[in-house]
Amino acid sequence: MQQDSLSDNSTGQTNPVGRANLAVVCAAFLWSTSGLCVKLVDWHPFVIAGSRSLVAGITMLLFLRRPVFTFSFAQIASALTLSMTMILYICSTKLTTAANSILIQYCAPILVAILGWLILKEKPRREHWLALALISTGIVIFFIDKISAGGHLGNLLALISGFTLALHWVFIRKQKDGSPAESIMLSHVFAVLFTVPFIVMSPPEFSLKSVSAVMFLGVFQVGIASFFFAYGIKHIPALQAMLIATLEPILNPVWVFLLIGERPSGNAIIGGCLIILSVTFCSIVSARREKRA
């Protein structure tokens, strides 16, 4: 009987690369809900970031039960850069448009390609370079109607968050033989510790809408998504995972359309289709290459 395209003919086992690609898609799907949920919470951005990480950390602890922290350089560096990324991104969305923030942050795939090559010795393949070019084009087309020149500080924070995000992806990939989930959990500990003073100085005003949104952010958008991502990054290169994660900014306005009724423009549809096709192509080529190997 013929095996599925993501199966290994010699063992009958599902190709781990295929599962890893799907896991990162699931993570991007959950990550994409952040923009809508953050808009529902009228708190200081540091308070949002800290509260979300507190819930996410507890969620991950319930699943991991006995997390193992090695406190290696890669684990600490990955955790610190992710905590910085989460805080910077939320601050950026409060200071500039959501489109500016996500577009500027997604310069990260280019940085991942360079840093992954230098640090991890994972040389990008031809399908990666092609997908990188097409995805970059698609993101620009997608957001071309929404880019604004305002919010210079927010734009700068988004640019820095793109750099810290790229570093996080590289350092967490460096732990492919360990347990990346613990590194992500540690990042939430760092985020909470950093934001505690702001929570004390600017205590949030609790409401059902705000608390529900923060709980969803912590449990699903970050907590459960972390396990999908931690599994995926163990089996595919950092650049491959980063390219798949570009689905996040495309799925983000889908939630807005479904829940608020804001229809995407023609350029958004064209750019989104280009990105989805590019990610699909790159994932299939990589999975087939692994199968042949």
N, C-alpha and C positions, 0 to 999 in steps of 0.2 A: 504493500500500500504506500502511496506517495506521501511523503512527509510535508507538513506545512512549511512555507518558505522560511519561517523562523525556527525551524527544528534542525537538530543535528542528526543526519542520516545514520551515523555510526553508532550512536547511543540511544536515539529516540528521545533524548532530553531536549527541552526547550532551550533555544539559543539564549544564553544570558545577555548577550548584546541586545537582542530583541526585547527581552523583558526590561532591561535597563532603559532603553529608549522610551518604552511605554511608561515606566515609573517616572521619568523626568517630565513626560507629557502631563501625567496626573499632578505632579508637583506644580508645574506651570499653570495648570487649570485652577488649582487652589490659590496660588499666589495672585492670580489675576483679580481676585475679589477684593484686594486690599484697597484700591482707589475708592470704590463705592462705600466700603465699610468705614474708612477713615473719615469720609465726608459726613458720616452720620454722627460722629463723635466731636462735640464742641469742647475739647479739652486742649491744654497746652500740648504741643507736639512731643515734648519729652515725656509728659505724663502718659500720652497714648503709647509711645514706644515702650516705656517701662512697664505699663500695665499689660500690654500685649505679651511682652517677654515673660512676665511673671506667670501668666496663664499658660503660655506655651511651654515654659520650663517645667511646670507642674505636670502638664499633659505628657511630656516626654519622659519624665521620671516615672509616671504610672506605667508606661509601656516598657521602659528599660529596666525598671525595678532596682537593679544593682549596676549603675553605670560605672565604667572603668575609665578613669582619667589618667593618662600617662604623663600629662603636662610636658609633652615633647614640644620642640620648637614649632613643628608643623601644626600641632593641635592648638597651642596658644595663639600662634599667628592667625590661623584660620578663624578661631573664635573672636579674637579682637577685631579683625577686619570685618567680619559679619556683623558684630554688634555696632560698629561704626557705620556700616552701610545702612542698617535698619534705622538708626537714629537720624542720619543725614537725609535719607530719602523722605521720611515723614516731615522733617523740617523743611525740606525743599518743596514738597507739595503744598505747604502752608504759605510759602513765600513767592511761588511762581505758579504758572498753570500746570495742571496735571500732565498735559501733553509735553510741555517743555521738560518737565522733570523726568518723565519716563524715556523720552527720546534721547536726552543728553546722557542719562545713565546707561543707555544701551549702546554706548561706545565701547562697553565692556568686552564684547566678543573680539574686537580687534586687539585689545590689550591682552586678552586670554590667549589668543593665537601667538602673540609675541612672547609673553611671559611663560606660557606652557612650553614653548620651543626652547627657551633659555634655561628654565629651571627644571622642568620635568623631562626634557629631551623628547617630547612628543611632537614630532614634526607634522604640521598640518598636511593632509593629503589633498589630492586634486579636488575631490568632492567638497572638502571643507572650504577651500579657497573660493570655489564657484558659489557655494551656498552663502558664504560670508559676503560676497559681492552682491548677490541677489537679495539677501535679507537686508543689507544696508540700504539698498535702493528701495525695497519695499517699505521699510520704516519711514524713510523720507517722504515717499508718496503718501503713505498712510496719514502722516501728521502734517502734511504741507499746508492744509487749510487751518490748522489750529496753532501753529507756532507763533509766538509773540516775542517782542523784543524786551518786554518788561520783566521785572523781578530779577535783577542782575545777581543779587545775593543768592536767591533760590537757584538760579542757573549754575552758579559757581558750586554750591553745595551738591547739586545733582552731578556735576562733572567729577567732584571728589568722590562721591558715592560710586560712580562708575569705576573709578580706579580701585577703591577698596573692595568693590564687588569682584573685580577681576582677580585681585590678590587672594580673596577668599576662595574662589573656585580653584585656583592653582594649588593653594596650600591644603585644601580639603582633598583634592585629587591625590596629593602626595601621601595621604593616609589610606590609599586604596586597599592596602593589606591589613589595615586595622579596623577601627569602628568610627566612621565619620559622624555617626549620630551623636556620640558623646561630645564631639567638637562643637556641633550645632547647639547642643544643650548648654555647653559652657558659654557660648556666645550670649545666650539669654541671661545667664547669671551676670555676666559683665554688663549687659544692657541695663538690668535692674539696679545693680550697684551704682552705675553712673547716673541714673535718673532719679534715684531715691531723694536727693536733696531738692530737686525740682517738684517732686510729688509732695514733699513736706511743705515747701514754700507756696505751692500753688495747688492745693488739694482740689480734686475734681468735684464737679457737681453731678451727683449720681441721678440718672434717669433710666427708665426701662430701655429706651432706645440706645443710649450710650453703653450701658452695661452689656446689653445683648450683642451689640456690634463688637465690643472689645472681647467678649467671650468667644464669639465666632472667629475673630482674628487670631486669638491665641490658640484655640483648640484645633481649628481646621486650616485656616489660611497659613499659619506658620507651623504649628505643632505636628499635625498629621502629615502635612506636606514635607516636613523635614525627613520623615522616614522614607517616603518615596524618593526624595532627592539623595539621601544617604545611600540607599541601595543602588540607584542608578550610577552615581559617580564612582562606585567601586569597579564598574565593568566597562565604562566607556571613557574616552579621553575628555579632559576638561573642556576643550573647544567644542567637541561634539555635543556635550551636555549644555553648554552655553548657547549654542545655536538653536537647540530645541527649546530652551527657555525663552527665546524671543517670541514664542507664542503668547507669553504673559501679557505684553502690552497690546496685543491684538485681541485677546479674549476680554481684556478689561472693559472696553466699550460695549461688548456684547451684553454684559450684565446691566450696564446703564440702559441699553436699548430695551432689554426684557423687563426691567423693573421700573424704569422711569419713562420709557417711550421715546428717547432721543435717537433718531435715525442716523446711521452713519452716512457719510457723503460717498459719492462715486469714487473719489480718490481713495477713501478709506477701504472700500470694498476691493479695489484693484490692488492696493498695497498689501492688504491682508491676505488675499488669495496668493499673491506672489510669495509671501513669507511662508505660508502654510505649504505650498508646493515645494519650496526650497528645502524646508525642514524635512518633509516627507521623503523627498529624493535623497537627501544626505543620509537619513536614517536607514533607508532601504539599502543603499549602496554599502554603508558601513556594516550592516547586519549580514549582507551577502558575502562581503569580504571576510568577515569573521567565520562564516560558515565554511567557506572554501579553505580557510587556514586550518 
